[in-house]
Amino acid sequence: MKSLRIFSQLRRPYSNFQPGSLASRVKRVEEEPKPLTEKEINEKKRNGMFNAEQKRQEAKIGRIEKIEVQYKGLPEETTLLMNKCLSTPYDCAKHMSETIVGLSALARVNGQLWDMHRPFEGDCELEFLTMKDADPYHANKAFWRSCSVILGAVAQNAFKDRFGVNIHSFPSPNVKTGSFIYDVQLDMPEWHPTHDELKVLSAQFVNMAREELKFERLVVDAEFAEEIFFDNPHKLEQIPQIATQLSDDNKITLYRIGNHVDISRGPMVGDTGFVGRATVTAVHKLDSEIKNLYRFQGVALPKGFIFNHFAYGILESRAAKLNKSWIPGTHE
C-alpha cells in the first residue's frame, strides 16, 4: 500500500485506533488548527471570486418580471408563471412532481439545450430530457461531459500537496470511444497507477456522485476567467482562444461542483447524483510536447441503470484502453 501515499485524505480504519485515541486526536486538531496549504488557499480564493461574481450578477437583475413557461411533455402540457432571470427548469420540475425532478437530466428551452439550473431569459417553451428517453443522444452527451468534469475534480484534489497538479482540458464527449477523459499535467515523470490507486480514484469519483453536487453555471468575461484561473497556466492559455474563437461576446462559461471550478460550454446534467456506478479505469502518460501530461479515463452508468458484473467488466476493459481522442501538445 506504499504507493497510495501519493494521495491525500486517506484514512486508516477505525479498528486501528486505540481506545480514546480518536477523541484525543479531535481535541488536538481543535486546539491546533492545521494551516491551509497553497492548494487550499488558491481554491478558497477561486471560490470567493466565483461567489462574489455570482452575487454581483444576481444583484443586477433588479425588479422581478414574470414570464410564461409553456411545458411540453408528460404527464400533461401546462403553462407555469415563473420569474425572469431567476427561475430555472429545475424550479419548474419541482412544481410538477418529484418523479420529473429525479428523471430530468437536461432541458430544452425554445429548442436550445439548457442546463437544469440555468435561469430562463424570457417567455419560452420547455421540454425535459432524461437518460431513459427513446433517443437519449443529447442527455448522454451531457452525462459524458459532466463525468469528465467530475474526473477533473478528482484528479485536481486527489494528490498530496507535494505533487503538482494542473488540469488541462477534456475533448468534446464521444460515447463511441468507450471512456470519458480528462488530460492532466502531473509533477511525476513516470507514474503507472496500481490497481489499488485506481480504486482510490474511483472511490473519490463515486463519493462526489453520492453528494449530489449541483452543476452551477456562470458566464463571465474572459478577463475575469483569467483571474479565476490565476494558478493554472493551461487554462490561462486556453481562455483567450475560447473567448475569441468559440464565443461571440468574449465570454467564458464556468461550471462549479462543490469547490471545483472548470471551463466548458456545457450543458451539464443537473447534478452529480445522476451518476450511478462509476470506475476510473486507467491513467496513461501521453506523448505530448506538454511535459508529464497524463490522460485520466473512466466509465460510468447513469443512476438506475443496472448491468451485471460481467457486462460492466467488459465496459471497464474497453474504457481502460488508451482513448485516442485529440492529444494536447501535438500537431495532429
Buried (B, 14 or more C-beta within 10 A) or exposed (E): EEEEEBBBEEEEEEEEEEEEEEEEEEEEEEEEEEEEEEBBEBBEBBBEBBEEBBEEBEEEEEEEEEBEBBBEBEEEEBEBEBBBBBBBBBBBBEBBEEEBBBBBBBBBBBEEBBBBBBBBEEBBBBBBBBBEBEEBEBBBBBBBBBBBBBBBBBBBBBBBEEBEBBBBBBBEBBEEBBBBBBBBBBEBEEBEBEEEBBBBBBBBBBEBBEEEBBBBBBBBBBEBBBBBBEBBEBBBEBBBEBBEEEBEEEBBBBBBBBBBBBBBEBBBBBBBBBBBBBBBBBBBBBEBEBEBBBBBBBBBBBBEEEEEEEEBEEBBEBBBBBBEBEBBBEEE
